[in-house]
């Protein structure tokens, strides 16, 4: 049983979906604190040859609230964000193929932040043919008062996991020995660098998955999901990776 655990991210980069596809159970943290400067409710798209941040505006709330208790702001305009995507990608070769799903993602009418992002992840996974079961962390019978690595191990034990896979950017956060004590292999997924045409602009890497989907056939994207990464051990590869998510839950 292979398990991965991540915070929910809004339309994240390709590595996030490679991670989902590489495991049997993918756990989405819903019962951890929202982090302001992370990637939970924002990502990057292509705009006039440069990367541009897009985001979901959130209702004002206490910093102590968990992700499941945060809401999208009432004044947030789904249509405005959708128009922004249309303006930047309407000329992309596979715009018409993915656009109906883009509309269903952005126009989803649940204001709960976790459920809104969970829906977007599920829609993209279905389009990519990823059948991994996605589970909310609060539904897992584990000690959720634990923090960091101990909490990750507890969730893995709840699923009787034999392997835990984490994005390469978090390679310095976990101890191979601590996982080994529980008979769990610790592995790290490192995405390979992917190049494709972006309307004749200089290539901008590691944008949201939507950039990849608008500029590439679904067949190529599915191939990238399945083949364009490595799963490696961590003990001889301690280094940073600019394109991999490195956030850990803030307890």
Secondary structure by P-SEA (a helix, b strand, c coil): cbbbbbcccccccaaaaaaaaaccbbbbbccbbbbccccccccccccccbbbbbbbbbcccccccccccccccccccaaaaaaaaaaaccccccccccaaaaaaaaacccccaaaaaaaaaaaaaaaaccccccccccccccccccccaaaaaaaaaaacccbbbbcccccccccaaaaaaacbbbbbbbbcbbbbbcccccccccccaaaaaacccaaaaaaaacccbbbbbcccccccccccccccccc
